[in-house]
Amino acid sequence: MKDKTEKIPILISRAAPTNLGVRLANNLGATIIRFIRGKGMKG
């Protein structure tokens, strides 16, 4: 999910990102937050 209203380049996923997703995030200069679980996350 990308927050377009604030233009903050963050991609959030509950699972592992695909290779394509990682490349897309790199091209966009976005941060990936992966493995969202309850109140925790891994970046």
CORCOR-V292485 format. One record per backbone hydrogen bond with DSSP energy under -0.5 kcal/mol. CO is the residue of the C=O (numbers start at 1). NH is the residue of the N-H. Records with the same first field share a line. If there is no record, write none. Layout:
CO->NH  NH
This chain:
2->4
3->7  8
7->9
8->3  10
9->31
10->12
11->33
13->36
15->35
18->22
19->23
20->24
21->25
22->26
23->27
24->28
25->29  30
31->11  33
32->34
33->13
34->42
37->40
40->37
42->34
